[in-house]
Amino acid sequence: MFTRETKEKLGSRETPFYYYDLEMLKETLSVASGEAANRGYNVHYAVKANFNPVIMRIIAGYGLGADCVSCNEVEHAIACGFPPHETVFAGVGKSDREIETALKIGIKCFNVESAEELEVIDSIAGRMGKKASVALRINPNVEAHTIRHITTGTDENKFGIRITELDAVLELMKEMENVHYRGIHFHIGSQITDLHVFRNLCTRINELWQWLTDRGFEPEDINVGGGLGVNYDDPDQFPPFADYFDIFKNHLDSNIHSTISFELGRSLTANCGSLITKVLYVKPGASETFVILDAGMTELMRPALYHAYHRIENLTSEGPEKKYTVVGPICESTDTFGKFIALPETRRGDLIAIRSAGAYGEVMASRYNMRSLPESLFSEE
């Protein structure tokens, strides 16, 4: 990814900034969309992973729909070329204004997460003279075996309608005149690398599909969510898209004739992006040597937020390997990218790449400590 010419290009820019390898992005999209199409599946891009407009326009060009969790994301996705009829609006806390705006736009459907939300959508749609298409987001109580903070599909999570509540929600929906039942939606978590987890999800989907069909609610669409993880140790490796889609092809009931959709985010964009930063100081400590960067948790929140791992590379040193604790300049002890990281001997001014930062990186940047938001640089500029 980092040729000598690329390193020279990066080294001439003021840091920190995000660097996106657009060729890697396009290769990833080509593989993912091709494997999905070969199995008759649809893919929606999870906008929350990265809403950089350059990235978004490229993704839209591959014919993907958009999975959004705010109305700002809905409007941004459409502005970047995603069609409204393939744009879905998820999220556990949609405001009245957001619902009204999405109805005016004419999105594909709302992924509804509670009985009360369903009632609100029905009321607003009736007031506007609209018919709102809805999918019921069901919490399947399936353990994702990922970081606790990004697990979303168990009973203890705030997301989705619990299975024990589903019968009452269906009865409620029968009385509604302003909603159209489109299907069901699941999402059990993020950064899932144990693909057997998705077999468990298929089993639960099969059970619920039969249960719903027996009650006259056979889903037109089944959105199985996303969550496919990436290899943060090897940022140049493609996610296992073929194996991932095959899990569903082989384990969903063959009697299901619903449209099957996925919402991929991290697996499409993570590996094309790196946070580029420089070493400000190398500071000996009592038991560790600190490498202090000019990027911090304000530029990449994931390590501070839930101890997420990112591969760290020194792009300019070829010295003997040493162990360092890599930190940022922010006034928080959690502003740490990694402890006892093996790097070539590192000095002030060295150029550092924090890899696999193309998802949940730039989008989570903040101005804490009145920091400037990071700029973006693209390989094709």
N, C-alpha and C positions, 0 to 999 in steps of 0.2 A: 504493500500500500504506500509506503514512504520511500520513494526513489530519492537519489541524491538531488535531482532537480526539484522534487517536491519539498524536500527538507530546506533547500535554499529559499524557495518561494515562501514557505511558512516562517522561516527565520527572519525574513525581512519585514514581517508584519508586527504591529504592536499587539501584545498579548494581554489578557487571554481572549481567545475566540474559538468558535466552533468551526471545524473543517469537515466538509462533507465530500466523500468520494462518490460522485454521481454514477460512475460506471459500475461500482459495486452495488449501488442502489438499484440500478436498472437490471443488472444480472439477477439480483435477489427477486425482484418483482417478476421477471420473466420466468424464473423457476417456479415461484409460488403460484402465479396465475395459471401457468401451463399445467402444473400438477392438479390444481383444483378443477380446471376445465376438463381435463382428461377423465375426471370422475363425475362430471356433471354438477359440480358444486359452485356456489357463488361466494365471493369474498368481499366484505366491507372493510375498509381501512379504519382502524380505531384512531381518530383524529387526536385524541389526548396524548398519544405517544410522541407526536412531533407535528406541530402545525405551521412550520416554516413554509411560506407560500411557494418557494421554489420546489421543495420536496413534495408538497401537496399536488402541484400541477403535474409533476412527473407521474405520481401515483395515479391521479385521475386519468392520465393518458393511457393507462393499462386497462381501463374499463372497470375499475373497482367501484363499488359503492362506498358510502361513508357512514361510519358509526360515530355518533356524536353524543356528548354528555352535557352540553349546554347549548342554548340557542345561538350564542355567539359562534360556537363551533359549526352549527348548522349553516348559518349565513356565510361563514368563512369558507366552508367546504364548497358550497354552491358557487361562490365567487371564484374559487380555484378550479372549477370545471366539473365537479361531481354533480350528477343529475338529481333533482329533488325526488324523483320517483324511486331512486335507489339510496335515499338518505334516511336513516333511522335515528330516532331521538331516545336515548336511554338516560339513566340517572335517577337516583332515589329521591331527588328534591327539585322537581321542575316547578318553576314559579308560574302564576297565572299569565303574566306577560309573555313568558317563553312559550307556553302552550298556545296562546293566541297567535303569536308570530309564526310558529311552526304550522298551524292550521292554515294561515293565510298563504304560506309558501307552498303547501301541498306536499308534505313529506310522505314517504312510504308508510311509516307507522311510528307510533309511540310504543316503546317497551315499558309497560306499566308495572310498577313495583309494589302497589298496595291497593286495597279496596277503596280507600279514601281518594287516592289519586285517580282511580277509574271514575269515581263519582264526579270529581272536579272536571276531568276531561269531558265527560258526558254533558255536564252543565254548560261549560264554555262552548262546546261544539254546538249545542242546541241554541244558545244565545246568538251564535254567529251564523246559524243556518247551515252548518257543516256536518259532515259525517266523518268522524275520526277513526282511522284504522288503528287497531291496537294489537299488540302481542303481549301475552302475560309472561313477565319474567318470573320464573319459578326457581326458588332456592331448593336444589335437589338434595341438600345435605350430603354432598360428596366431598371428601377431604382431598385437597389439591397437592398436599405434600410439598409445599413451597414455603417461602418466607411468610411467617405468621401475619405480617402487616399487609400482605397482598393476597391473602386468601379471602374469597368472597362468596363461597358456595356452601357454607355450613350454617347450622341453625343459630349460631352465636353471632353471625354477621348481620349487618343492617340491610343487606341487599335482598331483593326479591320477595315473592309470596311463598310462605312456607306451605309445604304439601298439605298439612293439616287444615289450612285455611282455604284451599283451592275450591272445595265444593261450595262453600258459602259465596266465594267470588263469582263462580259460574252462575249461581242462582241470581245474584245481583245483576249480572250482565244480561240475563234474559229479559229483565225489565227495562233495559236501556234502549232508547230509540236513536241515539246520536253517536253510537260507537259501532264499528264493524270489527268483529273478531277475526283477526288474521292468522294468529298462530301463537307459538310459544318461544320463549327465549331463555337461555341459560348462560351463565358465565361463572366458573368456579374459582378463578384465580389467575395469577400472572406468573410468568417465568417458571412454567412447569416443564421439567426435563424428564420426569418419569412418565413415559407415554402410557403406561398401564393405567394411570389415573383416568385417561380418556375412555378406556374400556369400561371402567366403572360408570362413567357418565353415560355411555351408550346404553348400558343396562337400565339405568334409571329412565332415560329417554324412552326406551322401548316400553317400559311399564306404564309411563305416563301417557304415551301416545295411545296405547290400548285403552287405558282408563278413560281418557278424553273422548276417544272415538265411540266407545260404548255409550257415552252420555250425549252423543250428538254434537260434540265439539272437536271433530277431527281437524287438526291444524292444516291450513294451507301452506304455511311456512314454518320451518323449525330452524331457529338460529341457535347453533350449538355454542356460540361464544368464541373465545380465543384462548389465550394463555400459553401458546407454544413458546418455550424458552429458547434462549440463545446460549452459545458457549462463550462465557466471558473469559475463559482461559485462552481460547483460540479465536480471536476476533475475525479472522479471515475465513472461518468455516461457515458454510451455509447451514441454516437450521434444517432439520430432517423433514422437509415438507412432504415428501412422498410417503414416508412411514406414518406421519401424522394423519394425512388424509386417508390412508389405507385402514387405520384403526376404525374410522367411522364407516368406511365402505364395507369392511368385513364384519362389523359388530352391530350396526343398526339393523333393525328388523327389515327384511326384504319386502315386507308388505307395506312399508311406509312409502307413500308416493308424494309426500310433501317436498317442497323446495327446501334444500339444505343450504344454509348460509353460515359463514364463519366471519368473525371479526378479528382480524390480525392487526397488530400494531408493532409491538417490540420486534417481532421476528422479521418484519419488513424493513425497519429503519435503524435498528440499534447498531449494526455492524458497519454502516456506511459513515458513521459520525465519530469524531474524536474531539475532545477538548484539548486545545493546544495552549500551553502555558510555559512560563520560564521560571527558573530557579532564582529567587531573590537572595536567599541566604542558606548556608549549611551551618547548623548550630548544634554543637555537641551537648548532650544531656547526661544525666546521671547514669542511665542504663541504655540509652538509645541516641542515635544521631538523627536530628530533624532536618529534613529538606523542606524549606519553606517556599511555597510557590506563590505566584501572583494571581492564581485562581484559587477559589475556595468553595465553600458550601453554597455561596450565592450563585455560582456558575453551575455547579453540579451538586444537587441536594441529596441524591440517593445514598451515598455512604453515610452521611450524618443522620439521615432520616431513619434508615433501617439496616445500617451496617452492610449495605450492598457492596459487592466486590467489583472492581474494574481493573483490568490489566493496565499497568503503568509502564511506559517505555521512555528511556532517555534516548533521544534521537541524535544527539551530537557527541556523546562520549563513547570512547572505545577502551576506557581504562579497566583495571581489574574490578571484579564484582565485589560489592559491599552491601551491607544491610542498612536500610534507612526507614525511618518513619516519615511518611510523606504527608504534609499538612498544608493548610491554606493560611491566609492572613487574617481571617475573621476572628472577632473577639468572642469565640466560643471554643471550649475544649473538644466539642464534637466535630469541629472543623478538621477532620482527618480523613484522608483518602486511603490510607493503608499503613499498617504497622509492620516493621521489619521486612520491608520489600527489598528483594535483591535487584540492584541496579548497577550498571557500570559506575565506577567512581565518579561522583557527581559534584559539580562546582557551580558557583554563581554564574548565571547567564546561560546555563544549559537549557536546551529546548526539550520539553517533556510532552508526551502525548498520553492522555488518559483515554483508553480505547472503549469501543462499544457504547458510546455516549450519544448515539443518534436517536435514542428513545428515552423519554423522561429525563432529558438533560436540559437542553435549551428551553423547553416549555415550562420547566420548574424554576428557572432562574429568578432571582429576586434582587431588590435594591437595598437589602439590609446593610447597615453601616454606610448608607448612601453610595453604594457601589454603582458603577455604570453597568447596564445590561451588556452581555457579550455580543459582539457582532458575529456574522457568519461569512465564511469563505468557502467557495465551491471549486471542485477540481477542474471544472470546465471554464473557469474565468481566466 
